[in-house]
Amino acid sequence: MSQFGNSVLRKLFGMWVLGLLVSAQCISQEKEYKYEFSSLKLMEMPNVNSYAEEIYPLYDRSYDTMYLVRSHHNANVGRDKINQDIWYTYKKDGIWSELKNLKALNNAENNSIVGISGKRERLFLLNSYTSTTVRNKGIVRSDYANGEWSKPLTLNLEVNTGGNLYAFFINHTEDIVLISMFNGLSEGEEDLFVSLKDAEGRWREPIYMGHTINSAGYETSPFLMDDNKTLFFTSDGFGGYGDGDVYMSKRLDDSWSNWTEPVNLGKQVNSDKFDGYFSIYENGEFLLASNRHSKFSDIFVGKWEKTEVVAPKKDVPVEVKVVEKSKPLPSAVSVYFDSNSSFFDKDKYNRQLTSVANYLKNNPKVGVVIEGSTDDIGGETYNLLLSLRRARGVSDYIGSLADGIKEDQLWVIPSGEAKSSADKESSRKVTIRYIVVER
């Protein structure tokens, strides 16, 4: 299949192809990156993985201390060893210590770390310490001073989690709390919400993070990178390899409900079992909990890097030679997409696209220009790539519907944001226009 920019381009001209030329425009300075993950292995720190369950690993900002949550261990605090305790290990002279129970912050309830302050001396914990009326419905903090951890203090953030399935994450700057829980807005048993701290230090009501990243399954163990835009979470609602896979999504605006389509991190991270509690760090490592090797989850560590994605150029007009029409060509066809999606309803458009495919098969001197466009939400570079994915998806589908279609009958154009329509829904489309080509 011929693609925009892949070879020598030909010029479109004539009254019937007016409007198809891609106008020259500067691409936004906002950069897009591709993330690559590798070298995943069981963490080899002393005593980190055991016969018990280990989840929720988090490095502090210096990468010389790691905390995790352990359950079903005989050294846990309280009568019921099934309950969760916080454990930790630290590095001294380049050597990690044996994993130790953080007894000062563990009690007979489920204890869990949910974030580490950028100051390092402050931990954020699931509220398992106050009265039973608000217990487990919010977050507390504990500060390290004079060689000991302080009594946990509440953050004045009380959340109606709607059941027993929930998780929290607070960022380093202590002003964003991500929550996975069930409530009246949820599509599945756990969905993602966010609570933001206002200028006066008060926590706002949780905001539903939108339908793009929430599914009819569950979404849990969210982690937000320091850019406050790049989100990782675990879900079983988007297909995947196993019981729960790790996905990545990017926030597109300031609303916290508009995200890119979740991207599965692939077999370098995910398995046919549960994979979650993912966290990623500037030292080039990521941490993960997975039960791929045993009944209970263990802690894994891997490597990651990101490379800049070079967007397709938008300033080169498509060139196609045309000859005089001997007969009128069919009318243009439009395929519409949901916001921020490159997937379309194949059943809905099957009849129209089958007609396009059969026409091309029976008329080898006719081609189609398949032009993708988007609305103006999100960065221009991202939208250009999204319009390319949309156009390629439609082109691939047309090519699959009939044998004998030539490569030079399918011309893909990524036009990015639609400039001629103020209606966002009508901008999210691929337009298929017929042309007559001469080889």
RASUL-V49267 format. One record per pair of residues at least 24 apart in sequence whose C-alpha atoms are under 6 Angstrom apart, sorted by sequence separation. I is the first residue (numbers start at 1). J is the second residue. D is the distance in Angstrom with one decimal. If there is no record, write none. Layout:
i:I j:J d:D
i:I j:J d:D
This chain:
i:65 j:89 d:5.7
i:65 j:90 d:4.2
i:245 j:270 d:5.7
i:64 j:90 d:5.5
i:84 j:110 d:4.6
i:85 j:111 d:5.0
i:86 j:112 d:5.8
i:388 j:414 d:4.4
i:64 j:91 d:4.9
i:83 j:110 d:5.2
i:84 j:111 d:5.3
i:387 j:414 d:5.1
i:187 j:215 d:5.8
i:188 j:216 d:4.1
i:190 j:218 d:4.6
i:191 j:219 d:5.1
i:187 j:216 d:4.9
i:188 j:217 d:4.8
i:189 j:218 d:5.4
i:190 j:219 d:5.4
i:242 j:271 d:5.9
i:387 j:416 d:5.2
i:77 j:107 d:5.9
i:78 j:108 d:4.3
i:188 j:218 d:5.6
i:241 j:271 d:5.9
i:242 j:272 d:3.7
i:243 j:273 d:5.0
i:244 j:274 d:4.7
i:245 j:275 d:5.4
i:241 j:272 d:5.0
i:242 j:273 d:4.7
i:243 j:274 d:4.8
i:244 j:275 d:5.7
i:384 j:416 d:3.9
i:383 j:416 d:5.1
i:391 j:430 d:6.0
i:180 j:220 d:5.3
i:357 j:398 d:5.5
i:370 j:411 d:5.8
i:376 j:417 d:5.5
i:234 j:276 d:5.4
i:367 j:409 d:3.9
i:368 j:410 d:5.4
i:369 j:411 d:4.7
i:370 j:412 d:4.9
i:371 j:413 d:4.6
i:372 j:414 d:5.2
i:373 j:415 d:5.5
i:374 j:416 d:5.7
i:375 j:417 d:5.3
i:69 j:112 d:5.9
i:361 j:404 d:5.8
i:367 j:410 d:5.9
i:371 j:414 d:6.0
i:372 j:415 d:5.9
i:373 j:416 d:4.9
i:374 j:417 d:4.7
i:361 j:405 d:5.2
i:373 j:417 d:5.6
i:374 j:418 d:5.8
i:357 j:402 d:5.7
i:373 j:418 d:5.6
i:209 j:256 d:5.7
i:210 j:257 d:4.4
i:342 j:389 d:6.0
i:209 j:257 d:4.2
i:342 j:390 d:4.8
i:375 j:424 d:5.1
i:47 j:98 d:5.8
i:48 j:99 d:5.8
i:46 j:98 d:5.1
i:47 j:99 d:5.7
i:375 j:427 d:5.1
i:374 j:427 d:5.3
i:375 j:428 d:5.7
i:114 j:168 d:5.8
i:115 j:169 d:5.7
i:118 j:172 d:4.7
i:374 j:428 d:4.5
i:114 j:169 d:4.9
i:115 j:170 d:5.1
i:117 j:172 d:4.5
i:373 j:428 d:5.9
i:221 j:277 d:5.1
i:373 j:429 d:5.6
i:372 j:430 d:4.3
i:371 j:430 d:5.4
i:371 j:431 d:5.2
i:370 j:431 d:5.8
i:370 j:432 d:4.7
i:369 j:432 d:5.7
i:369 j:433 d:5.3
i:368 j:433 d:5.3
i:368 j:434 d:4.4
i:367 j:434 d:5.8
i:368 j:435 d:5.6
i:367 j:435 d:5.1
i:366 j:435 d:5.7
i:367 j:436 d:6.0
i:366 j:436 d:4.4
i:365 j:436 d:5.8
i:366 j:437 d:5.8
i:365 j:437 d:5.4
i:260 j:340 d:5.9
i:337 j:428 d:5.4
i:336 j:428 d:5.8
i:337 j:429 d:5.6
i:336 j:429 d:4.2
i:335 j:429 d:5.4
i:335 j:430 d:5.1
i:334 j:430 d:5.7
i:334 j:431 d:4.5
i:333 j:431 d:5.8
i:333 j:432 d:5.0
i:332 j:432 d:5.4
i:332 j:433 d:4.6
i:322 j:436 d:5.4
i:322 j:437 d:4.8
i:321 j:437 d:5.8
i:322 j:438 d:5.9
i:252 j:378 d:4.9
i:56 j:277 d:5.0
i:38 j:268 d:5.7
i:55 j:289 d:5.3
i:53 j:296 d:4.8
i:54 j:297 d:5.6
i:53 j:297 d:5.1
i:54 j:298 d:5.2
i:49 j:298 d:5.7
i:43 j:299 d:5.9
i:43 j:300 d:4.9
i:42 j:300 d:4.4
i:43 j:301 d:5.6
i:41 j:300 d:5.4
i:41 j:301 d:5.6
i:40 j:301 d:5.6
i:40 j:302 d:4.0
i:39 j:302 d:5.0
i:38 j:302 d:6.0
i:39 j:303 d:5.7
i:38 j:303 d:5.2
i:37 j:303 d:5.8
i:37 j:304 d:4.4
i:36 j:304 d:5.5
i:36 j:305 d:5.5
i:35 j:305 d:5.9
i:35 j:306 d:4.4
i:34 j:306 d:5.3
i:34 j:307 d:5.2
i:33 j:307 d:5.4
i:33 j:308 d:4.3
i:32 j:308 d:5.8
i:33 j:309 d:5.1
i:32 j:309 d:5.3
i:25 j:315 d:5.9
i:24 j:315 d:4.0
i:22 j:317 d:5.3
i:21 j:317 d:5.7
i:11 j:318 d:5.8
i:12 j:319 d:5.1
i:10 j:318 d:6.0
i:11 j:319 d:2.5
i:12 j:320 d:4.8
i:9 j:318 d:5.7
i:10 j:319 d:2.6
i:11 j:320 d:4.0
i:9 j:319 d:4.6
i:10 j:320 d:3.4
i:11 j:321 d:5.7
i:10 j:321 d:5.7
i:28 j:380 d:5.6
i:28 j:381 d:5.8
i:2 j:407 d:5.5
i:1 j:407 d:4.3
i:2 j:408 d:5.8
i:4 j:412 d:5.4
i:2 j:411 d:5.9
i:3 j:412 d:5.2
i:4 j:413 d:5.5
